[in-house]
Amino acid sequence: MALIDCPECGKKVSDAATSCPNCGIGIASARETQAAGTPLTTIQETGKRLKLHTIGAVLLLLVGAIWFFSQPTGIEQHASPWPPLLMFLGLTWYLVTKLRIWWHHK
């Protein structure tokens, strides 16, 4: 068993592997398609980095929402400006990430 470079991400992968553990491209099919001269396709359409951005945005949105709705209400109580800001930032981050995912999938 030898280590080869992944044709998609360039990381070292076993030549016996069916797909790259880093980017998910099929290794056996990549070798066959490179020999035939056809373009490569990946198994995963969304990269791990964009998936982590989506998870981070949703968590930020949820923390802001939970904090916002758990604040005590009353005349003497002053609402903190941080929960709505966290919710706005989480929602904006989520929408920008979804736009980036859409943009990279042609």
C-alpha positions as CSV (number, residue, x, y, z in Angstrom):
1,M,0.0,0.0,0.0
2,A,1.5,3.3,-1.0
3,L,0.5,6.9,-0.3
4,I,-0.6,9.0,-3.2
5,D,-1.6,12.7,-3.5
6,C,-5.3,13.3,-3.6
7,P,-6.1,14.9,-7.0
8,E,-8.6,17.3,-5.3
9,C,-7.0,18.6,-2.1
10,G,-3.4,17.3,-2.5
11,K,-3.3,15.5,0.9
12,K,-1.6,12.1,1.2
13,V,-4.1,9.2,0.9
14,S,-3.7,5.4,0.7
15,D,-3.9,4.1,-2.8
16,A,-6.3,1.4,-1.5
17,A,-8.8,4.0,-0.2
18,T,-12.0,4.4,-2.0
19,S,-12.3,8.1,-1.2
20,C,-10.2,10.9,0.4
21,P,-10.9,11.3,4.1
22,N,-10.1,15.0,3.8
23,C,-12.3,16.2,0.9
24,G,-14.4,13.1,0.0
25,I,-13.4,12.7,-3.6
26,G,-13.5,9.2,-4.9
27,I,-9.8,8.0,-5.3
28,A,-10.4,5.0,-7.5
29,S,-12.8,6.8,-9.8
30,A,-10.5,9.9,-9.9
31,R,-7.7,7.7,-11.2
32,E,-10.0,6.3,-13.9
33,T,-11.4,9.7,-14.9
34,Q,-8.0,11.3,-15.1
35,A,-6.8,8.5,-17.4
36,A,-9.9,9.0,-19.6
37,G,-9.6,12.8,-19.5
38,T,-13.0,13.6,-18.2
39,P,-13.6,16.2,-15.4
40,L,-13.6,15.0,-11.8
41,T,-16.6,15.1,-9.5
42,T,-16.6,15.1,-5.7
43,I,-18.7,12.9,-3.5
44,Q,-19.3,15.8,-1.0
45,E,-20.8,18.9,-2.5
46,T,-20.1,21.2,0.5
47,G,-16.7,21.4,2.1
48,K,-16.2,20.8,5.8
49,R,-15.2,24.4,6.4
50,L,-18.5,25.8,5.1
51,K,-20.4,23.2,7.1
52,L,-18.5,24.3,10.3
53,H,-19.4,27.9,9.4
54,T,-23.1,27.0,9.1
55,I,-23.0,25.2,12.5
56,G,-21.2,28.2,14.1
57,A,-23.8,30.6,12.7
58,V,-26.7,28.5,14.0
59,L,-25.1,28.2,17.4
60,L,-24.6,31.9,17.6
61,L,-28.2,32.5,16.6
62,L,-29.5,30.0,19.2
63,V,-27.4,31.4,22.0
64,G,-28.7,34.9,21.2
65,A,-32.3,33.7,21.1
66,I,-32.1,31.7,24.3
67,W,-30.4,34.7,26.1
68,F,-33.0,37.1,24.6
69,F,-36.1,35.1,25.7
70,S,-34.7,34.2,29.1
71,Q,-34.2,37.8,30.2
72,P,-36.6,38.9,33.0
73,T,-39.2,41.4,31.9
74,G,-40.4,44.3,34.0
75,I,-40.4,48.0,34.4
76,E,-37.1,48.1,36.4
77,Q,-35.3,45.6,34.2
78,H,-33.0,46.9,31.5
79,A,-32.7,44.6,28.5
80,S,-29.1,43.9,27.4
81,P,-28.3,44.9,23.8
82,W,-26.1,41.7,23.3
83,P,-28.8,39.1,22.7
84,P,-30.4,40.9,19.7
85,L,-26.9,41.6,18.4
86,L,-25.9,38.0,18.6
87,M,-29.1,36.9,16.9
88,F,-28.5,39.4,14.1
89,L,-24.8,38.4,13.7
90,G,-25.8,34.7,13.7
91,L,-28.5,35.2,11.1
92,T,-26.2,37.3,8.9
93,W,-23.4,34.8,9.1
94,Y,-25.8,32.0,8.3
95,L,-27.2,33.7,5.2
96,V,-23.7,34.7,4.0
97,T,-22.5,31.1,4.4
98,K,-25.6,29.7,2.5
99,L,-24.8,32.2,-0.3
100,R,-21.2,31.0,-0.4
101,I,-22.3,27.4,-0.6
102,W,-24.7,28.2,-3.4
103,W,-22.0,30.3,-5.2
104,H,-19.4,27.4,-5.1
105,H,-21.9,24.8,-6.5
106,K,-22.2,25.6,-10.2
